Amino acid sequence: MGGGNILAAEKGYRSGCGYGGGFALLVVLFILLIIVGAACFC
């Protein structure tokens, strides 16, 4: 997982702000939380 995925997610969030942008941001944060948690437990 590289920084490019995060940048792509941010672009998608900004371009889709009117279309559930807040929900999209929550999903991105949740995915990042899972990645960080997996890295810690592994």
N, C-alpha and C positions, 0 to 999 in steps of 0.2 A: 504494500500500500504506500503510494508516494503522495507528495503534496499536490500533484496534479488532480487527484480525485477530489481533494478538499476544495481546490479552486473551481473545479467543474460544479461542485455542489453549491458553492457560493454564487456562481453565475446563474445556475438554475433557480436559486432562491431569489436573486434580484430580479430576474426576468419574469418570474412567476409570482411576484409580490401580491398582485391582485387576486391570484388564484390559490388561496390557502397557503400563502407564504409562511405564516406563523407555524402551521402544521408541518410544512416541509422542513422548517428550521428545527423543530422538535425532533423530527425523524433523523436529521443529520446529526444532531447532538447525541441522540440515543445510539446511533451506529458508532460514533466516535467513542462513546462510553464503553460499548462492547469491545471495540478494538483495544482500547487502553486496558480494560479489565483482563482480556485474554492475554495481553502482553505481560501483565503483572503476574498472572497465575501460571503462565508458561515459564 
